[in-house]
Amino acid sequence: MTPLRILFEDEWLVAIDKPAGMIVHAGREPEGPEWIAMKRLRDQLGRRIFTVHRLDRPTSGVLLFALDQVSSGLAQKEFEQRRVTKTYRALVCGAFPATWTCETPLQAEEGQPFREATTRFRCLGTRPALTDPSIEISLVEAVPLTGRYHQIRRHLLEAGFPIIGDFRYAGEERSFELGERLGIRTRMLLQAKVLELRHPHTGHMLRIVADDDAEFLKVFVGHPEG
């Protein structure tokens, strides 16, 4: 089994580049251990690990774990108190605005109260897709200032730019069509690119960056650094 790519590791924390399709920890449905990040990393390191935050299954990129329970709790507080900056990248169809901030409140589920939700967006470039030049693609940077359920995905849908491959919000028919034309199959093109936080023990600022996602590079080139 291919080892997970480790982006950062010290005596308290470890961050990996989570592949798309992998869940963070075991859920209600049975999964093979190769698709559970916690189990893969535990076996790779040969020691117990603890969750700090989560990424949706179809999202790739920076995922942080702790190597002891105290460190996990301290790191989680940084997330809870909004002292962490998370920068995502997404590919969407069409020419996205240069900058846009969405402040539309979101519900976790229907019937539950709406809660404030803010995401800042910036277009990093628009160009024809490599695998189908008839399709115009924009690379979008997204920085969520709150942490609501599927926040980036839902805010991009509201703007009329659902993420390519987001079957839930872009629709199955359109997602299958784009997957076929772009050569990405059923992949959702959303990546947790950068995670910035203060180290819970040393106080130093950490900036953990994932490599450019290979599926992104199939259809769009010219990523800016970092």
Secondary structure, 3 states (H helix, E strand, C coil): CCCCCEEEECCCEEEEEECCCCECCCCCCCCCHHHEHHHHHHHHHCCCCEECCCCCCCCEEEEEEECCHHHHHHHHHHHHCCCCEEEEEEEEECCCCCEEEECCCECCCCCCCCECCCEEEEEEEEEECCCCCCCEEEEEEEEECCCCCCHHHHHHHHCCCCECCCHHHHCHHHHHHHHHHHCCCCCCCEEEEEEEEECCCCCCEEEEECCCCHHHHHHCCCCCCC
